[in-house]
């Protein structure tokens, strides 16, 4: 495995923060001006899928980035999931207004709420590997169910799913969801590598 210097790690961190920031701003501005609302739902679903798969492909194909992630503390791949609490509340709000399909809200919101609420207790627990396995396996299972439901409804072009492409809720599937899914995949890969070494 490639060994990175502290200076290299700082440069990669700065680039990563910049890319994530630009990604979030681009999604926010594009959804605010209504760009995603003009897309057919299957195209929107394709954008979500690309947002998830492209970074994962980069992780497995770029040895430098792979080495960078492998040296991260798991807390960095876990604390981000706090965002899932407000995401869940937004889903519940939209669902209460009948702006999203009830099944999608149920499958997406409850898992997000539980995952987000687990973050702080998990970080406060004594340092042990099993807590990360439990959290990221649970989070990944919820991710698959929620994304699977959303993509299915988008491909079936369920009318109320059109709301997911509007501002501000479009930030969830096009920004928050990909980063959440990626962080679960990276954390589980990191855990598997570290366990293999012991």
N, CA and C atoms as a LAMMPS dump frame, in Angstrom:
ITEM: TIMESTEP
0
ITEM: NUMBER OF ATOMS
594
ITEM: BOX BOUNDS ff ff ff
-5.0000000000000000e+02 5.0000000000000000e+02
-5.0000000000000000e+02 5.0000000000000000e+02
-5.0000000000000000e+02 5.0000000000000000e+02
ITEM: ATOMS id mol type element x y z
1 1 1 N 0.83 -1.197 0
2 1 2 C 0 0 0
3 1 3 C 0.873 1.259 0
4 2 1 N 0.405 2.286 -0.689
5 2 2 C 1.118 3.552 -0.739
6 2 3 C 1.107 4.207 0.645
7 3 1 N 2.263 4.755 1.039
8 3 2 C 2.346 5.489 2.297
9 3 3 C 2.37 6.98 1.983
10 4 1 N 1.443 7.713 2.561
11 4 2 C 1.323 9.143 2.275
12 4 3 C 1.958 9.968 3.383
13 5 1 N 2.643 11.034 2.974
14 5 2 C 3.206 11.955 3.956
15 5 3 C 2.098 12.839 4.526
16 6 1 N 2.371 13.503 5.625
17 6 2 C 1.392 14.397 6.24
18 6 3 C 1.011 15.514 5.287
19 7 1 N 1.985 16.021 4.554
20 7 2 C 1.736 17.084 3.592
21 7 3 C 0.807 16.616 2.474
22 8 1 N 1.031 15.387 1.99
23 8 2 C 0.163 14.82 0.957
24 8 3 C -1.262 14.666 1.47
25 9 1 N -1.385 14.207 2.709
26 9 2 C -2.709 14.008 3.294
27 9 3 C -3.442 15.345 3.428
28 10 1 N -2.721 16.396 3.817
29 10 2 C -3.333 17.718 3.947
30 10 3 C -3.82 18.225 2.586
31 11 1 N -3.018 17.995 1.553
32 11 2 C -3.411 18.437 0.204
33 11 3 C -4.652 17.685 -0.274
34 12 1 N -4.685 16.386 -0.042
35 12 2 C -5.842 15.587 -0.453
36 12 3 C -7.081 16.016 0.32
37 13 1 N -6.927 16.272 1.619
38 13 2 C -8.054 16.731 2.442
39 13 3 C -8.609 18.04 1.899
40 14 1 N -7.717 18.985 1.564
41 14 2 C -8.156 20.282 1.038
42 14 3 C -8.907 20.108 -0.277
43 15 1 N -8.377 19.249 -1.164
44 15 2 C -9.05 19.001 -2.444
45 15 3 C -10.41 18.353 -2.237
46 16 1 N -10.462 17.398 -1.326
47 16 2 C -11.701 16.672 -1.057
48 16 3 C -12.78 17.613 -0.52
49 17 1 N -12.395 18.478 0.412
50 17 2 C -13.352 19.451 0.958
51 17 3 C -13.836 20.393 -0.14
52 18 1 N -12.919 20.814 -1.015
53 18 2 C -13.288 21.71 -2.12
54 18 3 C -14.262 21.031 -3.076
55 19 1 N -13.98 19.779 -3.426
56 19 2 C -14.844 19.038 -4.353
57 19 3 C -16.229 18.848 -3.755
58 20 1 N -16.292 18.461 -2.48
59 20 2 C -17.591 18.263 -1.815
60 20 3 C -18.359 19.583 -1.748
61 21 1 N -17.637 20.678 -1.441
62 21 2 C -18.274 21.994 -1.387
63 21 3 C -18.836 22.421 -2.729
64 22 1 N -18.036 22.251 -3.788
65 22 2 C -18.48 22.615 -5.141
66 22 3 C -19.671 21.755 -5.555
67 23 1 N -19.596 20.465 -5.25
68 23 2 C -20.687 19.537 -5.547
69 23 3 C -21.985 20.013 -4.878
70 24 1 N -21.911 20.323 -3.586
71 24 2 C -23.096 20.772 -2.856
72 24 3 C -23.657 22.07 -3.408
73 25 1 N -22.777 23.028 -3.71
74 25 2 C -23.221 24.318 -4.255
75 25 3 C -23.865 24.126 -5.623
76 26 1 N -23.242 23.282 -6.46
77 26 2 C -23.772 23.029 -7.808
78 26 3 C -25.169 22.418 -7.741
79 27 1 N -25.348 21.442 -6.845
80 27 2 C -26.66 20.816 -6.696
81 27 3 C -27.67 21.828 -6.156
82 28 1 N -27.248 22.614 -5.151
83 28 2 C -28.147 23.599 -4.566
84 28 3 C -28.614 24.641 -5.572
85 29 1 N -27.668 25.2 -6.32
86 29 2 C -28.01 26.231 -7.314
87 29 3 C -28.857 25.636 -8.431
88 30 1 N -28.465 24.456 -8.916
89 30 2 C -29.209 23.828 -10.026
90 30 3 C -30.646 23.503 -9.631
91 31 1 N -30.823 23.017 -8.398
92 31 2 C -32.191 22.703 -7.962
93 31 3 C -32.975 23.985 -7.69
94 32 1 N -32.29 25.02 -7.195
95 32 2 C -32.961 26.293 -6.904
96 32 3 C -33.533 26.932 -8.17
97 33 1 N -32.777 26.847 -9.275
98 33 2 C -33.258 27.444 -10.534
99 33 3 C -34.2 26.507 -11.295
100 34 1 N -34.436 25.319 -10.717
101 34 2 C -35.413 24.405 -11.315
102 34 3 C -34.878 23.489 -12.39
103 35 1 N -33.547 23.382 -12.5
104 35 2 C -32.97 22.56 -13.564
105 35 3 C -33.417 21.104 -13.481
106 36 1 N -33.342 20.515 -12.294
107 36 2 C -33.651 19.094 -12.159
108 36 3 C -35.13 18.791 -12.369
109 37 1 N -35.962 19.782 -12.148
110 37 2 C -37.406 19.602 -12.364
111 37 3 C -37.748 19.426 -13.839
112 38 1 N -36.828 19.84 -14.707
113 38 2 C -37.075 19.707 -16.146
114 38 3 C -36.697 18.318 -16.658
115 39 1 N -36.003 17.53 -15.824
116 39 2 C -35.573 16.198 -16.238
117 39 3 C -36.709 15.193 -16.043
118 40 1 N -36.853 14.245 -16.97
119 40 2 C -37.753 13.118 -16.7
120 40 3 C -37.234 12.356 -15.474
121 41 1 N -38.134 11.784 -14.672
122 41 2 C -37.727 11.108 -13.44
123 41 3 C -36.656 10.025 -13.647
124 42 1 N -36.733 9.225 -14.739
125 42 2 C -35.666 8.229 -14.926
126 42 3 C -34.281 8.862 -15.096
127 43 1 N -34.204 10.061 -15.709
128 43 2 C -32.926 10.759 -15.843
129 43 3 C -32.435 11.23 -14.484
130 44 1 N -33.377 11.685 -13.661
131 44 2 C -33.017 12.115 -12.31
132 44 3 C -32.467 10.921 -11.526
133 45 1 N -33.114 9.775 -11.677
134 45 2 C -32.646 8.553 -11.014
135 45 3 C -31.242 8.192 -11.481
136 46 1 N -30.974 8.405 -12.778
137 46 2 C -29.644 8.133 -13.323
138 46 3 C -28.599 9.047 -12.694
139 47 1 N -28.941 10.317 -12.486
140 47 2 C -28.02 11.255 -11.83
141 47 3 C -27.682 10.79 -10.414
142 48 1 N -28.686 10.311 -9.691
143 48 2 C -28.463 9.801 -8.335
144 48 3 C -27.516 8.613 -8.381
145 49 1 N -27.76 7.697 -9.323
146 49 2 C -26.921 6.501 -9.448
147 49 3 C -25.476 6.868 -9.79
148 50 1 N -25.292 7.837 -10.674
149 50 2 C -23.942 8.283 -11.051
150 50 3 C -23.256 8.929 -9.847
151 51 1 N -24.012 9.715 -9.072
152 51 2 C -23.458 10.363 -7.888
153 51 3 C -22.952 9.374 -6.853
154 52 1 N -23.518 8.179 -6.859
155 52 2 C -23.086 7.137 -5.925
156 52 3 C -21.936 6.322 -6.493
157 53 1 N -22.077 5.892 -7.744
158 53 2 C -21.114 4.939 -8.318
159 53 3 C -19.792 5.578 -8.747
160 54 1 N -19.822 6.809 -9.252
161 54 2 C -18.592 7.431 -9.756
162 54 3 C -17.528 7.584 -8.668
163 55 1 N -17.865 8.125 -7.484
164 55 2 C -16.842 8.229 -6.432
165 55 3 C -16.346 6.872 -5.942
166 56 1 N -17.241 5.864 -5.904
167 56 2 C -16.824 4.524 -5.476
168 56 3 C -15.836 3.94 -6.482
169 57 1 N -16.115 4.133 -7.767
170 57 2 C -15.191 3.665 -8.811
171 57 3 C -13.843 4.362 -8.665
172 58 1 N -13.871 5.673 -8.385
173 58 2 C -12.624 6.42 -8.213
174 58 3 C -11.831 5.879 -7.026
175 59 1 N -12.52 5.571 -5.942
176 59 2 C -11.863 5.042 -4.738
177 59 3 C -11.128 3.732 -5.041
178 60 1 N -11.775 2.842 -5.762
179 60 2 C -11.163 1.541 -6.033
180 60 3 C -10.131 1.584 -7.163
181 61 1 N -10.172 2.642 -7.977
182 61 2 C -9.245 2.702 -9.109
183 61 3 C -8.047 3.624 -8.87
184 62 1 N -8.14 4.49 -7.849
185 62 2 C -7.065 5.443 -7.578
186 62 3 C -6.322 5.019 -6.304
187 63 1 N -5.116 4.555 -6.456
188 63 2 C -4.374 3.999 -5.325
189 63 3 C -4.044 5.061 -4.262
190 64 1 N -3.821 6.301 -4.68
191 64 2 C -3.501 7.361 -3.723
192 64 3 C -4.707 7.68 -2.844
193 65 1 N -5.868 7.839 -3.472
194 65 2 C -7.079 8.126 -2.701
195 65 3 C -7.448 6.932 -1.815
196 66 1 N -7.24 5.744 -2.331
197 66 2 C -7.512 4.531 -1.562
198 66 3 C -6.641 4.506 -0.302
199 67 1 N -5.371 4.832 -0.462
200 67 2 C -4.446 4.861 0.678
201 67 3 C -4.848 5.945 1.677
202 68 1 N -5.306 7.076 1.162
203 68 2 C -5.746 8.177 2.027
204 68 3 C -6.92 7.735 2.909
205 69 1 N -7.91 7.096 2.307
206 69 2 C -9.089 6.648 3.052
207 69 3 C -8.706 5.565 4.056
208 70 1 N -7.815 4.675 3.67
209 70 2 C -7.441 3.564 4.537
210 70 3 C -6.76 4.026 5.827
211 71 1 N -6.222 5.242 5.826
212 71 2 C -5.569 5.771 7.021
213 71 3 C -6.482 6.67 7.861
214 72 1 N -7.722 6.864 7.402
215 72 2 C -8.652 7.729 8.131
216 72 3 C -9.145 7.066 9.413
217 73 1 N -9.437 7.886 10.413
218 73 2 C -10.128 7.378 11.587
219 73 3 C -11.59 7.191 11.2
220 74 1 N -12.203 6.113 11.659
221 74 2 C -13.578 5.8 11.288
222 74 3 C -14.583 6.851 11.744
223 75 1 N -14.218 7.644 12.739
224 75 2 C -15.125 8.713 13.183
225 75 3 C -15.435 9.69 12.054
226 76 1 N -14.448 9.937 11.183
227 76 2 C -14.653 10.88 10.08
228 76 3 C -15.679 10.365 9.077
229 77 1 N -15.774 9.05 8.946
230 77 2 C -16.74 8.451 8.018
231 77 3 C -18.08 8.196 8.698
232 78 1 N -18.17 8.54 9.974
233 78 2 C -19.382 8.282 10.748
234 78 3 C -20.112 9.566 11.124
235 79 1 N -19.367 10.594 11.546
236 79 2 C -19.992 11.808 12.079
237 79 3 C -20.85 12.521 11.036
238 80 1 N -20.507 12.389 9.76
239 80 2 C -21.279 13.045 8.699
240 80 3 C -22.749 12.633 8.739
241 81 1 N -23.029 11.436 9.232
242 81 2 C -24.388 10.899 9.197
243 81 3 C -25.353 11.614 10.144
244 82 1 N -24.853 12.562 10.911
245 82 2 C -25.747 13.413 11.705
246 82 3 C -26.757 14.145 10.813
247 83 1 N -26.362 14.414 9.577
248 83 2 C -27.239 15.143 8.659
249 83 3 C -28.536 14.384 8.396
250 84 1 N -28.544 13.085 8.685
251 84 2 C -29.715 12.277 8.355
252 84 3 C -30.91 12.576 9.26
253 85 1 N -30.666 13.192 10.426
254 85 2 C -31.789 13.589 11.291
255 85 3 C -32.617 14.686 10.619
256 86 1 N -32.006 15.824 10.222
257 86 2 C -32.822 16.819 9.512
258 86 3 C -33.392 16.29 8.197
259 87 1 N -32.652 15.408 7.518
260 87 2 C -33.178 14.828 6.27
261 87 3 C -34.457 14.054 6.55
262 88 1 N -34.445 13.264 7.629
263 88 2 C -35.637 12.495 8.006
264 88 3 C -36.813 13.415 8.309
265 89 1 N -36.541 14.507 9.031
266 89 2 C -37.607 15.446 9.383
267 89 3 C -38.188 16.112 8.137
268 90 1 N -37.328 16.381 7.169
269 90 2 C -37.802 16.959 5.898
270 90 3 C -38.694 15.953 5.171
271 91 1 N -38.272 14.696 5.132
272 91 2 C -39.091 13.657 4.507
273 91 3 C -40.451 13.536 5.197
274 92 1 N -40.444 13.531 6.528
275 92 2 C -41.706 13.44 7.274
276 92 3 C -42.614 14.629 6.945
277 93 1 N -42.013 15.823 6.868
278 93 2 C -42.805 17.022 6.549
279 93 3 C -43.425 16.903 5.157
280 94 1 N -42.611 16.54 4.177
281 94 2 C -43.133 16.413 2.811
282 94 3 C -44.191 15.319 2.741
283 95 1 N -43.955 14.226 3.468
284 95 2 C -44.93 13.137 3.49
285 95 3 C -46.244 13.573 4.112
286 96 1 N -46.189 14.384 5.18
287 96 2 C -47.414 14.852 5.848
288 96 3 C -48.23 15.762 4.942
289 97 1 N -47.555 16.379 3.95
290 97 2 C -48.24 17.239 2.98
291 97 3 C -48.642 16.468 1.721
292 98 1 N -48.406 15.151 1.73
293 98 2 C -48.707 14.269 0.592
294 98 3 C -47.95 14.683 -0.671
295 99 1 N -46.733 15.161 -0.445
296 99 2 C -45.901 15.589 -1.574
297 99 3 C -44.934 14.5 -2.029
298 100 1 N -44.852 13.415 -1.271
299 100 2 C -44.021 12.268 -1.624
300 100 3 C -44.828 11.003 -1.345
301 101 1 N -44.526 9.903 -2.06
302 101 2 C -45.255 8.651 -1.813
303 101 3 C -45.065 8.169 -0.373
304 102 1 N -46.134 7.688 0.235
305 102 2 C -46.095 7.258 1.632
306 102 3 C -45.059 6.154 1.852
307 103 1 N -44.986 5.202 0.929
308 103 2 C -44.034 4.092 1.074
309 103 3 C -42.6 4.597 1.035
310 104 1 N -42.335 5.538 0.153
311 104 2 C -40.987 6.095 0.065
312 104 3 C -40.62 6.822 1.356
313 105 1 N -41.543 7.627 1.877
314 105 2 C -41.279 8.366 3.121
315 105 3 C -40.995 7.386 4.254
316 106 1 N -41.822 6.349 4.357
317 106 2 C -41.626 5.364 5.425
318 106 3 C -40.263 4.685 5.298
319 107 1 N -39.908 4.27 4.097
320 107 2 C -38.649 3.543 3.887
321 107 3 C -37.423 4.435 4.018
322 108 1 N -37.553 5.704 3.674
323 108 2 C -36.399 6.608 3.7
324 108 3 C -36.235 7.319 5.035
325 109 1 N -37.344 7.806 5.593
326 109 2 C -37.251 8.691 6.752
327 109 3 C -36.896 7.974 8.046
328 110 1 N -37.543 6.857 8.338
329 110 2 C -37.302 6.199 9.627
330 110 3 C -35.87 5.711 9.759
331 111 1 N -35.34 5.118 8.711
332 111 2 C -33.953 4.647 8.75
333 111 3 C -32.974 5.792 8.925
334 112 1 N -33.241 6.9 8.208
335 112 2 C -32.376 8.085 8.359
336 112 3 C -32.412 8.607 9.793
337 113 1 N -33.607 8.649 10.359
338 113 2 C -33.749 9.163 11.72
339 113 3 C -32.968 8.301 12.719
340 114 1 N -33.136 6.996 12.636
341 114 2 C -32.427 6.1 13.552
342 114 3 C -30.913 6.191 13.36
343 115 1 N -30.473 6.196 12.095
344 115 2 C -29.034 6.265 11.82
345 115 3 C -28.448 7.562 12.361
346 116 1 N -29.126 8.677 12.114
347 116 2 C -28.628 9.967 12.586
348 116 3 C -28.569 10.054 14.096
349 117 1 N -29.587 9.506 14.767
350 117 2 C -29.62 9.551 16.229
351 117 3 C -28.597 8.623 16.865
352 118 1 N -28.142 7.629 16.125
353 118 2 C -27.14 6.691 16.644
354 118 3 C -25.728 7.275 16.656
355 119 1 N -25.501 8.297 15.846
356 119 2 C -24.134 8.785 15.638
357 119 3 C -23.457 9.216 16.934
358 120 1 N -24.066 10.133 17.671
359 120 2 C -23.401 10.668 18.866
360 120 3 C -23.192 9.609 19.951
361 121 1 N -24.203 8.795 20.295
362 121 2 C -23.936 7.717 21.267
363 121 3 C -22.817 6.787 20.815
364 122 1 N -22.777 6.5 19.519
365 122 2 C -21.744 5.619 18.993
366 122 3 C -20.354 6.232 19.165
367 123 1 N -20.227 7.519 18.855
368 123 2 C -18.923 8.176 18.965
369 123 3 C -18.456 8.287 20.41
370 124 1 N -19.421 8.317 21.349
371 124 2 C -19.076 8.443 22.757
372 124 3 C -18.733 7.105 23.411
373 125 1 N -19.081 6.007 22.743
374 125 2 C -18.74 4.689 23.272
375 125 3 C -17.227 4.489 23.256
376 126 1 N -16.765 3.565 24.085
377 126 2 C -15.346 3.216 24.079
378 126 3 C -14.923 2.802 22.674
379 127 1 N -13.69 3.073 22.339
380 127 2 C -13.19 2.758 21.003
381 127 3 C -13.124 1.25 20.8
382 128 1 N -13.999 0.753 19.967
383 128 2 C -13.998 -0.671 19.612
384 128 3 C -14.553 -0.809 18.198
385 129 1 N -14.033 -1.764 17.483
386 129 2 C -14.354 -1.886 16.069
387 129 3 C -15.793 -2.317 15.811
388 130 1 N -16.361 -3.122 16.722
389 130 2 C -17.69 -3.678 16.467
390 130 3 C -18.751 -2.594 16.326
391 131 1 N -18.589 -1.47 17.052
392 131 2 C -19.614 -0.423 16.989
393 131 3 C -19.703 0.165 15.576
394 132 1 N -18.567 0.26 14.895
395 132 2 C -18.563 0.773 13.521
396 132 3 C -19.181 -0.234 12.563
397 133 1 N -18.886 -1.524 12.793
398 133 2 C -19.517 -2.574 11.973
399 133 3 C -21.033 -2.476 12.09
400 134 1 N -21.549 -2.379 13.309
401 134 2 C -22.993 -2.334 13.542
402 134 3 C -23.599 -1.11 12.858
403 135 1 N -22.983 0.05 13.078
404 135 2 C -23.546 1.282 12.525
405 135 3 C -23.54 1.266 11.003
406 136 1 N -22.404 0.94 10.414
407 136 2 C -22.307 1.043 8.952
408 136 3 C -23.052 -0.075 8.233
409 137 1 N -23.194 -1.244 8.853
410 137 2 C -24.029 -2.282 8.252
411 137 3 C -25.498 -1.893 8.321
412 138 1 N -25.913 -1.34 9.466
413 138 2 C -27.296 -0.854 9.579
414 138 3 C -27.535 0.282 8.576
415 139 1 N -26.609 1.25 8.548
416 139 2 C -26.758 2.386 7.646
417 139 3 C -26.777 1.971 6.188
418 140 1 N -25.946 0.998 5.839
419 140 2 C -25.896 0.528 4.449
420 140 3 C -27.185 -0.192 4.074
421 141 1 N -27.732 -0.956 5.017
422 141 2 C -29.004 -1.645 4.761
423 141 3 C -30.111 -0.625 4.53
424 142 1 N -30.171 0.388 5.379
425 142 2 C -31.16 1.448 5.213
426 142 3 C -30.95 2.179 3.892
427 143 1 N -29.682 2.433 3.556
428 143 2 C -29.34 3.115 2.309
429 143 3 C -29.874 2.34 1.102
430 144 1 N -29.659 1.031 1.09
431 144 2 C -30.104 0.195 -0.032
432 144 3 C -31.625 0.214 -0.138
433 145 1 N -32.316 0.106 1.009
434 145 2 C -33.783 0.103 1
435 145 3 C -34.323 1.451 0.512
436 146 1 N -33.801 2.542 1.075
437 146 2 C -34.301 3.877 0.729
438 146 3 C -34.002 4.231 -0.723
439 147 1 N -32.759 4.021 -1.133
440 147 2 C -32.377 4.346 -2.517
441 147 3 C -33.098 3.429 -3.496
442 148 1 N -33.199 2.153 -3.137
443 148 2 C -33.912 1.211 -4.001
444 148 3 C -35.36 1.614 -4.197
445 149 1 N -36.015 2.03 -3.107
446 149 2 C -37.411 2.479 -3.202
447 149 3 C -37.512 3.735 -4.062
448 150 1 N -36.616 4.693 -3.796
449 150 2 C -36.646 5.945 -4.55
450 150 3 C -36.396 5.74 -6.036
451 151 1 N -35.393 4.943 -6.368
452 151 2 C -35.078 4.695 -7.775
453 151 3 C -36.212 3.941 -8.467
454 152 1 N -36.804 2.979 -7.761
455 152 2 C -37.927 2.227 -8.332
456 152 3 C -39.101 3.147 -8.636
457 153 1 N -39.461 4.002 -7.674
458 153 2 C -40.582 4.921 -7.881
459 153 3 C -40.273 5.935 -8.977
460 154 1 N -38.99 6.341 -9.056
461 154 2 C -38.607 7.29 -10.112
462 154 3 C -38.699 6.634 -11.483
463 155 1 N -38.222 5.397 -11.587
464 155 2 C -38.28 4.691 -12.868
465 155 3 C -39.722 4.385 -13.281
466 156 1 N -40.585 4.15 -12.281
467 156 2 C -42.006 3.919 -12.559
468 156 3 C -42.749 5.229 -12.8
469 157 1 N -42.048 6.348 -12.583
470 157 2 C -42.585 7.694 -12.779
471 157 3 C -43.865 7.927 -11.967
472 158 1 N -43.798 7.541 -10.683
473 158 2 C -44.899 7.832 -9.764
474 158 3 C -45.007 9.352 -9.639
475 159 1 N -46.167 9.946 -9.913
476 159 2 C -46.285 11.417 -9.992
477 159 3 C -45.736 12.174 -8.782
478 160 1 N -46.035 11.707 -7.563
479 160 2 C -45.593 12.459 -6.386
480 160 3 C -44.076 12.407 -6.184
481 161 1 N -43.373 11.52 -6.913
482 161 2 C -41.909 11.491 -6.811
483 161 3 C -41.267 12.678 -7.514
484 162 1 N -42.044 13.394 -8.335
485 162 2 C -41.497 14.581 -9.007
486 162 3 C -40.99 15.612 -8.001
487 163 1 N -41.561 15.615 -6.813
488 163 2 C -41.164 16.568 -5.769
489 163 3 C -39.7 16.414 -5.403
490 164 1 N -39.172 15.196 -5.504
491 164 2 C -37.797 14.924 -5.077
492 164 3 C -36.783 15.701 -5.909
493 165 1 N -37.19 16.182 -7.079
494 165 2 C -36.277 16.925 -7.957
495 165 3 C -36.351 18.428 -7.74
496 166 1 N -37.131 18.865 -6.753
497 166 2 C -37.3 20.301 -6.516
498 166 3 C -36.424 20.779 -5.364
499 167 1 N -36.206 22.08 -5.302
500 167 2 C -35.438 22.698 -4.215
501 167 3 C -36.324 22.834 -2.988
502 168 1 N -35.836 22.573 -1.786
503 168 2 C -34.467 22.182 -1.423
504 168 3 C -34.254 20.673 -1.276
505 169 1 N -35.342 19.899 -1.436
506 169 2 C -35.258 18.478 -1.123
507 169 3 C -34.342 17.718 -2.095
508 170 1 N -34.099 18.287 -3.281
509 170 2 C -33.205 17.63 -4.248
510 170 3 C -31.788 17.484 -3.701
511 171 1 N -31.423 18.321 -2.733
512 171 2 C -30.096 18.211 -2.116
513 171 3 C -29.912 16.867 -1.409
514 172 1 N -31.011 16.269 -0.952
515 172 2 C -30.896 14.991 -0.237
516 172 3 C -30.457 13.873 -1.188
517 173 1 N -31.203 13.596 -2.284
518 173 2 C -30.777 12.484 -3.15
519 173 3 C -29.54 12.765 -3.994
520 174 1 N -29.296 14.04 -4.313
521 174 2 C -28.185 14.342 -5.217
522 174 3 C -26.895 14.751 -4.499
523 175 1 N -26.967 14.971 -3.196
524 175 2 C -25.768 15.344 -2.452
525 175 3 C -25.604 14.493 -1.191
526 176 1 N -26.573 14.58 -0.288
527 176 2 C -26.456 13.849 0.971
528 176 3 C -26.442 12.346 0.815
529 177 1 N -27.351 11.82 0.004
530 177 2 C -27.452 10.368 -0.171
531 177 3 C -26.185 9.77 -0.776
532 178 1 N -25.647 10.333 -1.87
533 178 2 C -24.404 9.756 -2.398
534 178 3 C -23.263 9.764 -1.394
535 179 1 N -23.089 10.864 -0.669
536 179 2 C -21.993 10.927 0.299
537 179 3 C -22.22 9.925 1.434
538 180 1 N -23.484 9.78 1.864
539 180 2 C -23.786 8.789 2.902
540 180 3 C -23.456 7.385 2.422
541 181 1 N -23.925 7.056 1.222
542 181 2 C -23.673 5.719 0.677
543 181 3 C -22.194 5.449 0.488
544 182 1 N -21.488 6.445 -0.044
545 182 2 C -20.043 6.3 -0.254
546 182 3 C -19.337 6.086 1.075
547 183 1 N -19.718 6.874 2.091
548 183 2 C -19.042 6.749 3.39
549 183 3 C -19.279 5.369 4.006
550 184 1 N -20.468 4.804 3.817
551 184 2 C -20.721 3.444 4.312
552 184 3 C -19.83 2.428 3.591
553 185 1 N -19.763 2.55 2.278
554 185 2 C -18.952 1.614 1.489
555 185 3 C -17.477 1.711 1.875
556 186 1 N -16.983 2.941 2
557 186 2 C -15.577 3.136 2.366
558 186 3 C -15.304 2.631 3.774
559 187 1 N -16.222 2.905 4.704
560 187 2 C -16.029 2.457 6.089
561 187 3 C -16.016 0.938 6.175
562 188 1 N -16.916 0.277 5.469
563 188 2 C -16.971 -1.188 5.513
564 188 3 C -15.734 -1.796 4.858
565 189 1 N -15.263 -1.174 3.786
566 189 2 C -14.036 -1.643 3.141
567 189 3 C -12.839 -1.463 4.068
568 190 1 N -12.783 -0.306 4.734
569 190 2 C -11.711 -0.015 5.679
570 190 3 C -11.733 -1.013 6.853
571 191 1 N -12.93 -1.293 7.377
572 191 2 C -13.068 -2.253 8.474
573 191 3 C -12.615 -3.658 8.052
574 192 1 N -12.999 -4.038 6.841
575 192 2 C -12.634 -5.361 6.341
576 192 3 C -11.115 -5.483 6.189
577 193 1 N -10.467 -4.428 5.682
578 193 2 C -9.012 -4.439 5.522
579 193 3 C -8.315 -4.527 6.875
580 194 1 N -8.811 -3.754 7.833
581 194 2 C -8.165 -3.758 9.158
582 194 3 C -8.387 -5.085 9.876
583 195 1 N -9.557 -5.683 9.672
584 195 2 C -9.792 -6.968 10.31
585 195 3 C -8.932 -8.056 9.699
586 196 1 N -8.705 -7.945 8.394
587 196 2 C -7.874 -8.935 7.709
588 196 3 C -6.434 -8.894 8.199
589 197 1 N -6.015 -7.722 8.687
590 197 2 C -4.637 -7.578 9.162
591 197 3 C -4.428 -8.126 10.583
592 198 1 N -5.547 -8.316 11.318
593 198 2 C -5.42 -8.762 12.713
594 198 3 C -5.502 -10.278 12.814
